[in-house]
Amino acid sequence: MITVFHHPGFAAPIGQHIMPMRKFALVAEAIRHRPEARLLEPEPVSEADLLRVHTAEYIAAIRTGEPRALAESQKFPWSAALFPSVCLTNGGCLAAARQALQDGVSACLGSGFHHAHADHGEGFCTFNGLIVALEALRAQGLIQRAAILDLDLHYGNGTASLVQNRPGFFALSIYGNDYNNNTAYKDVSIKQHADGVNHRSFALSAGATGQDLQTVLSRALPLLLSEGKPDLLLYQAGADPFKADPYSPLNLDHADLRARDQLVFEFAHEHHIPIAWVLAGGYTPDITQVVQVHVNTFEACAEVFGPH
C-alpha cells in the first residue's frame, strides 16, 4: 500500500492560467480506487516550517499580497486564498516525506516547488516544499542527510540556490530547459546552469530520446550516493518533458517517461533509500495527457514497491 497525499485545497483559485490546477484532483480520482493506493489529506505546514527556508518578508508578502510585485513573483495572480493553498501543498510534501521514512515510499499529488528561492518565488513556485520538508524533518532529528532528484523539464534553480549552503543536502537536476530569473531557456546548447559542490545537473539536448534519457540516468543516479547514502530521497517527477508539451524540445513519449520513473524507483528500492515523490510541470493543452504521465508514475511506483 502506497500512501498518497492529496487535498482539494492544493488547487489555488488563480483563474485561467497555463498551470492546470485541476490536474491534481484528476490524478487523485484516477488512482483513488486502486488497491495499491491509500489517499490521505495532509496538514498545512506551519510558519515555523516556512521560516527555516524563506524570509519573513517574503512569507508576509504571500500572506497579505503586499508588496504586490513580491507576492506575485512566482507568476500567480495574488489572492487571499494563495497562502493557505501553498501551505497545504508544502504540507503534502512534508507529509509524504515523513511517511516515506516509515513505509519506504510515499507520494504527494501536488507541485510548485523547485524554482522558489529564499526571498522570492519564480516559475509557478511559491515556497520550496522540497527544502521546507527536509529542514522540518532535520529539525525533528529524523534525517541528517537527504537528496533531491529533479526530473522536471526545467532546471531546479531555486532548489540549487537553497541547498548550496545546507551541508548534508544534495540536489541533482536532469533538464531540457535552463531556468533563471523567471525565464526558461529552451536551447541547452546555448545556456546551461553551473553546478556547485552539492548540486549537480545534466542537460538533455533538443530531440533527446528515451534511450538518451536512460543513458543520462545511468550516469547520474549514482551521484545520489556520492556523499554517502541519503536518509531520504525526494523525487520531483515532471510531466513537462513529454514531447507534446509546448515547452518541451525533447522526444519523450509516455513509455519513455514511465521507464524513467521505473529506473528511479528501482534505484531507490535497490539501495534501500526511502523515497517520496511529487508531481511537477505539465502544460500540454490536452490535460488527459498530463494526467496520464502522473498516473504512470504511480503505476511504476506500485510495480516496484508493491507486493511481489
DRENZARO-629357 format. One record per atom (N, C-alpha, C, O): z, y, x. Coordinates in steps of 0.02 Angstrom, whole numbers, plus 50000, padded with zeros to 5 digits. Example, Ala and Ser with C-alpha at 12.3 -4.5 7.8 and 13.67 -1.06 7.14 Angstrom:
% DRENZARO-629357
503904971650660
503904977550615
503904983550660
504234983450712
503544988850642
503574994750684
503945000250645
504025005750670
% end
This chain:
% DRENZARO-629357
500004994050042
500005000050000
500005006250044
500415006950089
499545010850030
499485017050068
499735022750023
499465023949969
500245026250046
500495031950008
500045037950022
499925039850079
499795040849967
499325046449970
499635052249931
499815051549873
499685057949963
499995063749932
499475068449902
498985070349935
499595070249839
499145074849804
499555078849754
500045076449727
499335085049743
499665089249693
499135093649661
498715096449697
499145094449595
498655099049564
498675106049592
498175109649591
499255108049618
499325114649646
498975115649712
498955121249737
498685110349741
498285111149802
497685115849790
497465119349835
497435115849729
496825119649713
497015126849694
497145128249636
497025131249743
497175138249730
496625141249686
496045139649695
496815145549639
496315148549594
495945154249628
496135160049621
495415152549664
495055157549703
494385159249672
493975162849702
494245156849611
493625158349577
493035154749608
493125149649642
492435157349597
491835154349626
491835155349701
491845161049725
491825149849738
491895150249811
491545144249841
491485139049809
491305145049903
490955139449935
491415133649949
491195127949954
492065134949956
492555129549964
492685126449896
492975129749853
492475120149885
492545117049818
493255114449806
493405108549820
493685118749782
494385116949772
494495110949727
494985107249734
494035109849680
494125104349633
494025097549664
494155092449633
493775097449727
493655090849758
494305086949768
494295080849765
494865090449779
495495086949791
495675082549731
495855076649739
495635085449671
495785081649611
495275076049599
495455070749575
494645077349615
494125072249606
494245066249651
494145060449631
494445067449713
494605061949758
495215058149733
495225052049733
495725061849711
496325058549685
496165054049626
496415048449622
495745056449581
495575052349523
495165046249543
495205040949512
494755046949595
494335041449617
494735035649647
494525029949645
495325037249675
495715031849707
496365030349669
496725025749689
496505034049617
497165033449584
497325026349562
497895024249567
496825022649538
496965016049512
496785010449561
496765004549543
496645012349623
496525007149673
497195003649688
497705007049695
497194997049694
497824993649706
498134995249774
498724994249785
497714997849821
497974999449887
498305006349890
498605008149941
498245010249836
498465017249839
499085018349796
499135015749740
499545022349823
500115024849785
500105032449790
500235035149844
499965035949736
499925043249738
500595046349721
500915044549672
500805050949764
501435054549755
501305062049762
500835064149795
501735066049731
501695073349738
502175075649792
502765073649792
501945079849839
502385082249892
502785088349870
502635091549819
503305089949908
503665096249901
503335101449945
503035099749996
503375107749928
503095112949972
503505113550036
504095111950037
503185116050088
503555117450149
504005123550137
503885127450091
504515124150178
504965129750173
504735135450218
504295134550261
505025141250208
504855146850253
505075145350324
504745147550371
505625141750332
505845139850399
505315135550433
505205136250493
505005131050395
504465126950423
503885131350448
503625130250502
503705136250407
503145140650425
503315144950486
502885146150528
503935147350490
504125151950543
504145148650612
504135152150663
504165141950615
504105138750681
503415139550710
503315138750770
502925141250669
502225141450690
501915148350680
501535150650723
502065151650625
501725157850606
502205163850609
502815163050602
501925169750620
502335175750624
502585177750555
502275176350504
503165181050555
503465183350492
502995188150457
502955188150396
502645192450496
502205197350466
501625194050430
501425196150375
501345188750459
500785185350427
501015181650364
500675181750313
501585178250368
501845174750310
501965179650253
501795178150195
502255185450268
502375190550217
501725193050186
501705194250126
501205193750226
500565196050200
500275191050150
500005192950099
500335184550165
500085179450119
500495179350055
500215178150001
501135180750060
501555180750000
501435186849957
501415186249895
501345192749988
501325198949950
500625201849940
500515205849895
500155199749983
499485202549979
499385208850020
498845211750018
499895210950057
499845217050097
500095215850169
500605212550179
499725218450217
499085221950212
498535217150190
498515211350211
498085219650147
497585215350115
497115212050166
496925206250157
496935215650219
496475212650268
496795206550300
496455201650312
497445206850315
497785201150344
497865195550293
497795189750309
498025197450231
498125192450178
497475188650162
497495183050137
496905191750177
496265188550163
495895186750228
495285185850228
496265186350283
495945184950348
495635178050350
495195176750392
495835173550306
495555166750304
494945166250259
494685160850248
494715171850232
494115172250189
494235169750118
493755167950083
494865169650095
495015168450024
495205175049992
495575178950022
494975176249931
495235182049895
495975181049879
496175175749855
496385186149894
497105185349885
497295185549811
497005189349772
497775181449792
498115181949728
498825179549738
498985176449788
499255180949689
499945178849694
500015171249695
500525168649716
499495167649673
499515160349672
499355157349740
499445151349749
499115161349788
498905158549852
499495155749891
499455150149917
500035159449897
500605157349938
500895150649914
500965146049955
501065149849850
501325143349829
500825137649839
501025131949852
500185139149832
499685133949840
499665131449912
499675125449924
499645136049961
499595133850030
500255130850055
500255126650100
500815132950025
501445129550042
501435122250019
501695117850053
501135121049960
501075114149936
500595110049980
500735104349996
500035113049999
499555109550041
499865107650108
499795101950131
500215112350138
500565110950200
501115105750190
501245101550233
501445106150131
501955101250115
501665094250110
501995089350127
501045093750085
500715087250082
500585084350151
500665078350162
500375088650197
500265086350265
500925084050297
500935078750329
501455087850287
502105085950314
502355079450283
502605075050318
502275078750217
502495072650184
502125066550209
502415061250220
501455067250218
501055061650244
501255059950315
501295054050333
501385065050356
501585063750425
502255059950427
502335055250466
502725062150386
503375058750384
503305051650358
503625047050384
502885050650307
502795044050278
502465039350328
502625033450331
501995042050368
501655037850418
502145035150470
502065029550494
502645039150487
503145036650534
503515030650506
503735026250543
503585030350440
503935024850408
503475018850396
503665013150408
502855020250372
502415014850350
501855013150399
501545007850393
501735017450448
501185016450495
500565020250476
500135021550519
500495022150411
499905025750388
500075029450324
500475027050284
499765035250314
499835038950252
499275044150251
498915044950300
499215047650194
498675052550187
498885058250142
499335057550101
498545063850151
498625069650106
497935071850085
497495072950127
497825072350019
497175074449993
497145082049988
497015084849935
497255085250044
497215092450048
496885094350113
496805090250158
496695100650119
496375103050181
496535110450189
496875113450148
496275113250244
496395120350256
496875121450312
497395124650303
496715118850372
497215118950424
496975121850491
497275126650516
496445119250518
496335119550590
496065126150617
496035126850678
495875130850575
495665137450600
496235142550598
496155148150623
496805140850569
497355145650562
497715146550628
497895141750661
497815152950647
498175154850707
498885156950689
499075157250630
499285158450739
499975160450726
500025166650684
500455167150640
499585171550696
499665178050664
499105179950616
499085185650592
498645175350602
498115176650554
497775170150534
497855165050568
497395170350480
497005164550459
496275165550475
496045171050489
495915159950474
495185160150482
494895154250444
495235149350430
494265154850426
493875149250402
494185145050347
494205138950352
494455148250294
494745144950236
495395141350254
495615136850218
495705143150310
496325140150333
496865145450336
496815150150375
497385144750296
497905149850291
498475148450339
498585152350386
498835142950329
499345140750376
499125134250407
498825130050373
499255133250470
499025127250506
499505121450491
499985120350528
499355117850437
499785112450415
499885106950465
500395103550465
499395106050510
499465100950561
500045102550608
500475098250620
500045108650634
500575110650681
501235111650644
501765109950670
501205114450583
501815115250543
502155108450533
502765107950540
501775103250517
502055096650506
502365093850570
502925091250570
502005094550626
502265091750688
502895095350711
503365092150735
502905101950704
503505105550725
504105104050680
504675103850704
503985103050616
504525101150571
504815094350590
505425093450590
504385089650605
504625082950625
504975083150692
505475079650703
504725087350738
505055087850803
505745091150795
506225089050828
505795096150752
506435099450741
506945094650712
507555095350723
506705089650674
507155084650646
507295078850693
507655074150676
507005079150752
507115073850802
506735067550787
506895062250815
506215067850745
505855061850726
505275060350773
505055054650777
505025065350808
504495064350858
504635068650919
504995073650916
504345066650975
504345070751035
503635072251058
503485077751082
503195067351050
502505067951073
502045066551013
502165061850975
501515070551006
501055069450950
500355071650970
500265075551016
499865068950933
499165070550946
498815072250880
498995069750827
498315076450886
497885078350830
497175076650847
496915078550900
496845072950803
496135071350810
495755074950756
495855073650696
495315079450776
494965083850729
494225081950728
493865083250777
493995078850673
493295077050666
492965080850608
492535078250573
493185086950599
492825091650556
492185093750592
492135092950653
491705096350555
491095098850587
491235104450636
490925105050688
491725108750618
491865114750657
492435113550707
492915109950693
492375116650764
492895116150815
493555118750788
493575123950755
494105115250803
494765117250779
495075122550823
495535121050861
494825128650818
495045133950865
495765136050853
496125137550901
495995136350791
496685138150778
497175133050805
497675134850835
497025126750795
497455121450822
497485121850898
498025121150927
496915122950930
496915123451003
497355129251026
497725128551075
497315134850991
497725140651011
498465139251002
498875141951039
498645135050954
499345133650939
499645128150982
500245128150995
499235123451005
499515118051047
499585120051120
499965116951156
499225125151141
499185126451213
499855128151244
499955127051304
500315130851205
500985132351231
501525127851200
502105129751196
501305121951179
501775117151148
501755110551187
501375106051168
502145109851239
502165103551276
502325097751230
502735098251185
501975092151242
502075086251201
501565085551146
501505080151116
501195090851130
500665090551080
499985090651115
499895094051165
499505086851087
498845086351116
498335086551059
498425083051009
497805090451066
497285091051015
496615089051044
496425091051098
496255084951006
495585082651025
495105084250968
495205082050912
494585088150983
494105090250932
493405087850951
493165089151006
493075084450904
492375082450912
491985086150858
492105085050799
491535090450878
491255095350831
490505096350841
490225094950894
490195098950788
489485100550791
489335107950783
488775110150793
489855111950766
489815119250763
490415121950801
490985119950787
490305126450848
490875130050876
491125134950823
490765136550776
491735137350832
492025142050784
492485146850821
492925144650858
492375153250810
492785158250844
492755164850806
492215167050785
493335168050796
493365174550761
493015174450694
492615178850678
493155169250655
492885168550588
492125167850586
491815169550536
491835165350640
491115164450643
490965157450668
491235155150718
490515154050632
490285147450654
489655148250696
489215152450681
489605144250749
489025144350794
488715137450790
488975132550818
488135137050756
487845130650738
487545127050797
487515120850798
487305130750848
486965127650905
487445126950964
487575131851000
487715120850973
488205119851027
487885120151096
488245120351146
487215120051099
486895120851164
486945128051188
486855129451248
487095132751143
487175139851161
487905141651169
488085145351215
488335139151125
489045140951128
489485134851116
489415131451065
489925133451164
490425128151157
491105131051175
491155136151209
491625127651152
492295130151164
492565127651231
492385122251253
492975131651262
493285129751326
493885125351313
494275126651267
493965120151354
494545115751348
495145118651384
495075123351424
495725115851370
496345117851403
496725111751424
496485106051418
497325112751450
497725107251477
497875102151423
497825096151436
498045104451363
498225099651311
497785100251249
497985098451194
497175102951259
496675102551206
495995101351238
495765105051281
495675095951215
495035093751241
494525093351184
494715092751126
493885093551202
493375093451149
492725090351174
492595089951234
492325088151126
491655085451138
491195088551086
491335088251026
490645091451109
490155094551064
489595089651049
489325086351094
489415089150985
488855084950963
488235089250956
488245094250921
487705087250989
487085091150987
486745090450919
486855085650883
486335095350902
485945095150840
485545088650837
485245086550886
485555085550778
485195079150769
485595073050789
485325067550786
486215073950811
486615068150832
486655062950777
486745064550718
486595056650796
486585051050750
487265047550750
487715049250787
487325042550706
487925038650704
488075035250770
488645034750791
487555032850803
487655029650868
487895034650920
488325033050961
487625040750917
487865045950962
488605047350951
488985048050999
488805047750888
489505049050872
489945043350897
490485044650924
489735037150887
490135031550910
490205031550986
490735029851013
489675033451021
489695033851094
490215039051116
490605037851162
490205044851083
490685050151100
491395047851084
491855048851123
491495044651026
492155042251008
492425037151058
493025037251073
491995032851083
492225027851132
492475031151196
492915028451229
492195036951212
492425040651271
493035044951255
493475045851297
493055047551194
493565052451177
494235049351156
494755051851177
494225044051117
494845041451089
495365039551142
495955040751131
495165036651199
495675035151250
496055041251275
496605040651301
495765047251268
496115053251289
496755054351248
497215057751272
496785051651188
497385052251148
497985048851180
498555050051162
497855044451228
498385040851264
498495043651334
498915041051371
498135048851352
498145051151421
498815053751444
498975053451503
499215056351398
499885058851415
500425054151391
501005056051385
500235047951378
500695043051350
500565042151276
500275046551244
500775036551249
500635035151179
501005040151135
501615041051142
500645043451089
500985048251044
501415044650993
501285038950974
501935048050971
502365045450917
502005045750850
502175042050804
501495050050845
501145051050782
500455053850797
500375057950843
499955051650759
499285054450763
499105057450695
499145054050644
498905063750695
498635067050635
497875067150641
497605069550691
497535064750590
496815064150591
496515068550536
496645067550477
496105073450557
495755077750510
495055074950500
494635075450544
494935071950441
494315068450427
493845072950388
493885073250326
493405076450422
492965081250391
492385078050354
492115072950375
492195081150297
491605079050260
490985083150279
490425081250262
491085088650314
490515093050328
490055090850385
489525093950393
490215085750425
489695083150470
489115079650433
488595078250464
489205078150369
488695074750329
488035078550333
488025084650329
487485074850339
486835077850353
486585082550298
486175086950312
486825081650236
486605086050182
487015092350177
486865096850137
487545092950216
487965098850214
487565104850240
487225104250291
487615110650207
487205116450229
487385118950298
486985122450329
487985117350323
488185119550389
488025114550444
488065116150503
487855108450425
487815103050475
487125102450506
486625101750470
487085102650573
486465101150607
486415093750628
485955091850663
486895089750605
486945082750627
486575078050579
486465079750520
486395072250603
486035067350564
486495061450548
486375055750569
487025062850510
487535057850495
487545056650419
487625061250380
487475050350399
487485048550329
488175045650310
488625045550352
488235043250249
488885040550227
489105034750270
489695034250288
488655030250286
488835024450326
489075026550395
489545023550422
488765031650424
488975034050490
489675036950488
490075035750534
489825040750436
490485043850432
491025038650416
491585039150439
490845033750376
491335028350363
491465024450428
492035022550442
490935023150467
491025019650531
491465023750578
491875021050615
491385030350576
491815034850615
492545033750597
492965032750640
492685033950531
493365033050507
493645026150527
494215025550547
493225021150521
493435014350539
493655014050611
494175011050627
493265017050656
493445017050727
494115020450739
494525018050778
494225026050706
494855029650714
495445025550691
495945024850726
495385022650631
495945018650605
496055012350646
496625010350657
495525009250670
495605003350712
495945005150778
496355001350804
495785011050805
496105013250867
496855014150856
497265011750896
497045017550803
497755018650788
498115012050776
498665010950800
497795007650739
498095001150723
498174996950786
498704993850797
497664996750828
497684992750889
498234995050936
498564990950969
498355001650939
498845004350986
499515005850952
499965008850983
499595003650891
500225004350854
500455011550851
501045013150864
499995015950835
500145023050828
500155024850754
499645024050720
500705027150727
500705029350657
500185034950648
500135039450689
499805034550594
499265039350582
499315042150511
499375038450462
499275048750506
499215052150442
498565055950442
498405059450490
498185055450388
497535058850386
497495063650327
497815062750275
497095068750338
496985074050288
496245075050279
495845073050321
496055078250224
495355079950211
495175086450246
495615090350265
494535087650254
494315093850284
493575094950267
493195090250257
493385101350263
492685103250256
492335100150197
492655097250153
491675100750195
491275097850142
491005103050094
491365105050048
490385105250104
490105110750065
489425108850034
489065113150009
489265102450036
488645100050005
488635102149931
489115100749896
488095105249907
488095107649838
488245102249787
488565103549736
488015096149799
488185090549755
488875088049775
488945084249823
489385090049737
490065088649756
490215081149757
490685078949790
489825077149720
489935069949721
489825067149791
490135062149809
489395070249829
489275067949898
489885069349942
490065065249984
490195075149932
490805076849969
491365071949951
491715069349995
491455070849886
491975066249864
491865059249892
492335055849911
491235057049895
491085050349922
491295049749995
491555044550015
491175054950035
491395054750105
492145053550108
492385049350147
492525057150067
493255056550069
493495049850042
493965046950068
493185047449989
493365040849963
493215035450015
493595030750022
492665036250051
492505031350104
493035031350158
493185026150188
493335037250173
493875037550222
494465033350197
494755029550235
494635034050133
495175029950106
495005022550110
495435018550129
494395020750094
494205013650095
494225010850166
494435005150175
494005014750215
494045012450284
494775011550305
494945006750340
495205016050283
495915015550298
496215009350266
496595005650298
496045008150203
496305002250168
496064995850200
496434990850203
495444995850225
495184989750257
495574988150321
495704982350335
495754993250358
496094992050422
496834990650411
497124986250442
497154994450366
497874994050358
498094989950297
498694989150285
497624987350259
497794983350201
498014976450222
498014974750282
498214972350174
498434965550189
497864961350217
497294961950193
498014957350265
497494952950296
497714945650287
497354941150309
% end
